[in-house]
Amino acid sequence: MIPFRLSVVAIAIVLLSSLACAEDIGPFHYRCDDGRSFTITFVKAEGESTPMTARLTLIKSKDVIILTSQMGASGIHYANDRYAYDEWHGNVSFKDSSKKGKGKSAKEVSCHEVKK
């Protein structure tokens, strides 16, 4: 029987090695119509056909936001409980639900890629 500690170490090595083999797509740089800027990198883990996670960094605050892929009919949609990133036919929008007024839904802001 393998000691518990050795099992934990083996699992950690496997997880870390799978992260090391992950294929990041990006970063892509965006500036939004409301003046906000962010970068987004799509993280594609080993064995995934499409990225299931996106890492969005708000430039001004340096906040790093982890978004997960959400199923949709077309386009791509990544979100968490506060933020959403959508792309459809080359149109990108960003939504921060903390910016909504009481009883209102959060406003999507159009964003445009900035080539670095």
N, C-alpha and C positions, 0 to 999 in steps of 0.2 A: 504494500500500500504506500502511495506517495504521500509524504508529509504535507499538511495543509499549506505551510509557508512556501514550499516548493511549487505547489499548484498555483498559488497566487502569483508568484514570480513568473511562472510559465505563461499564465494568462496575460499578465502585464506586457511581457515581451511580444506576444502575438498581437495584442492590440496596438502597441507602439509601432511595430513593424508594418502593420496595415495602414497606419496613418502616414508613415514614411513613404509608402507606395501610392498615396493619394495623388490624384492629378488635379491641381488647382487650375481653374480657367479664369483668367483675369490677372490683375485687377482692371476694372473698367471705371472710368472717372465720369461723374455726372454733376451738372449744375442745374438746379431747379428754378422754376419761374419765381419762387418766393425767396430766392437768394441762397438757399441752403445748398451745400455741396456734399457729395459723398463718393466713396469708392465701394465697389462691390466685387467680391471674388466668389466664384462658384466652386465648391469643394466636392470633388468627385472621388469617392472612396474606391478602393480596389474592388473590382467585381461589379460596380454599379454601371449601368448603361447611361444613366443621366444623373447629374448632380442632385443630391437630396438635401443639401445644405448650402446656404449662402452666408457669407460673412460681410456685413455692410458696416463701413466705418464712416461716421459723421465727421467731416473735416474740422469744423469749428470746435466741437467739444471733445473730439478724439474718442467718443463712445463707440465701442464695438458691439454690434448687434448681430445675433445669430438668428437666421430665418430658416424655416424648413419649407420644402416644396409642398405646395398644395395642388391637388388635382383640379384640373379645369378642362373645359371643352377645347379651348385653343389658347395659344400664347403660353407664357410662363407666369407663375404666381408663387412668390415666396412670402411667408408671413410668420409672425408670432402674435402674442396677445396684444401688442401695442402697434407694431409697424407692419407695413405691407409694401412690397415691391412688385410691380406688374409690368410686363412687356408684351405687347401685341402688335404685330405688323410694324415693328420698329419704333413704336410709341412707348415711352417709358413713363410710369407714374409712381409716385411715392406717397405714402399716407402714414401720418402719425396720429393715432386715435386719441392721444392725450391733448391734441390741439382743438378738439371739437367743443362746441358750446353745449350747455346742458340740454338734453333732449334732442340733440342734432347728431347726424352722422359725420364722421371725419371727412374732410375735403381732400380729394386727391390732387396732387400738384404735378404738373407736367415737368419732366426733366429731360435734358439733352446731353448726349455724350460729349465730353471734352477730350480731345486727343492730346496726349502728353508727349 
